[in-house]
Amino acid sequence: MDDIGGLKNLLYELLALLRIADSWDMPELKAKVELEIHKHDLVQRLLPLYRISESIVDQNCQPSIELIGHPVLQVAERYSADDLKDALNQMANENGDLLRRFSLS
């Protein structure tokens, strides 16, 4: 699956599943969802679609990471998806200047 639109849809579906797993207190499913996100490398492969939103800050007053209007980092924090949160923060640290340029376009 190399189609950017398909990858984006896959990530949205997995994030929706993450919400369900959290609300039903299913930690094993949450772990499997995070594994699928990593398996398909949805953080790095969708890099051109991510933006750093200076208007939305996380709990540490850091800019939020969005995937074209979808607050992926906030979802990861809200549902305790620590592996996803770490991957997003690492991606932002390594590509912050590039993400800010994407945000301006």
LOVEXRO-999696 format. One record per atom (N, C-alpha, C): x, y, z. Coordinates in steps of 0.1 Angstrom, whole numbers, plus 2048, in hexadecimal, padded with zeros to 3 digits. Layout:
BEGIN
XYZ...
This chain:
BEGIN
8097F480080080080080980C80080C8127F481481E7F380C82B7F07FF8297EE7F78357EB7F583D7F87FA84A7F77F98538027EB8548087E18557FF7D38568047CF84A80B7D383E8067D083280D7D783081A7E383581B7EB8358287E483E8327E084A82D7DA8538367CD84E83B7C58478337B88418377BB8368417C582E83E7C98238487CC8298557D48348567D783A8637CB83F86A7C28468627B684A8687AD83F86E7AD8348677A582886C7AC8228787B98228787C081C8847BE8258907BE83288E7BC83C8997AE83A89E7A483889679783689B7968298A379D81F89E79D8128A67A58148B37AF81D8B37B68208C07AC8268CA7A482F8C579A8358CE79082A8D478C8218CC7828178D078980E8DA79680A8D779D8018E079F8088EE7A18158EE7A381C8FA79681C90278B8208FB77E82190277981490777D8099017797FB9067847F590F78E7FD9127997F891B79F7EB9157A47EB9097A97E09027B87E38FF7C17E29097CF7E59077D67DC8FC7D27D08FB7D87C78F17D57CC8E37C87D18E17C47D68D47CC7E38D17CD7EC8DB7D47F88D97E37F58D57E97EC8DB7F77E88D77F77E38C97ED7DB8C57ED7D68B77EB7E18AD7E37EB8B17E07F78A87ED7FE8A67F48018B18018088B080B8008A880B7F38A98147EB8A28117EC8938047EC88F8007EE8818057FB87C80480688480881388081781387D81F80C88582D80B8838318018788297F787682B7ED86C82A7F385E8217FC85D81F80385082781084F82E81385A83781F85A82F82C85782382D85D81A83885A81F84585F82884686882D85286C83785886284185085D84A85685484585684683D84C84183984C83382F85783082885C83B81F86783882587583C83287583D83988284183488E83A83288E82D82E89A82682089F82A81889783080A89A83480A8A084281489E84A8148A38588178B28588118B88628148C68648168C887381E8D387681F8D78848168E288680D8E188F8038EB8928078F389E80B8FF89C80F9088A680390D8AF7F790C8A97EB9118B07E69078BA7EA8FA8B87E58F08C27F28EB8C97F28EB8D67FE8E78DD7FA8DA8E58048D28E88028C68F08038CA8FF8028C09078028C291680F8C891B81A8C79138278CD9178298DA90F81F8E090A81F8ED9038288EC8F68298E08F08308DE8E48268DE8D882A8E38CD8208E38C181B8D58BE80F8D48BA8098C78B780D8C28A980C8B68A780F8B089A8018AB8947FE8B08887F28AD8827F48A68757EB89D8717EB8988637E089E85C7E38A98557D98B184E7CC8B38567CD8BA8617C18BD8687BD8B38737C48A78737C189D87D7CB89D8877C88A08947D28A189E7D88948A37E088E89B7E588089E7EC8808AB7F588A8AF7FC8898BB7F288A8C77E88928C67DE8938D17D78868D37D487F8C87CD8728C97D68688D07E38688CC7ED85F8D27EE8628E17EE86E8E57EF8728F37E286E8FA7D78718F57CA86F8FB7C88608FE7CC8588F57C98498F67D58418FA7DF8499007EB8429057F28398FB7F383D8EF7FA8368E580983B8E58108368EF81D83B8F28278398E682782D8E083082B8D582D8348C98208368C681D8408BB82184E8BF81F8528CB82385F8D08328618CF8398578D38488588D284C8598C48468518BB84A8518AC84785F8A683B8658AA8378728A584187D8AA84487C8B784E8868BC85C8858B68608788B486D8768AE86D87C89F86287989886087E88A86188D88A85A89389485A8A28958678A889886E8A18A187C8A68A58858A589988489A89288D89888788A8A087A87D8A38798788AA86D8718B786F8738BD87B86C8C987F86C8D48758788D78708788E28668708DF8598718D385586A8CF84985B8CF84C8578CB8578488CB85B8438D985C84B8E28618478F08628468F685484F8F284B84D8F783D8418F283683E8E58398318DF8348258E78398268EB84681B8F284C81990084682390684082191383A81C91282C81D906826818905818809902817
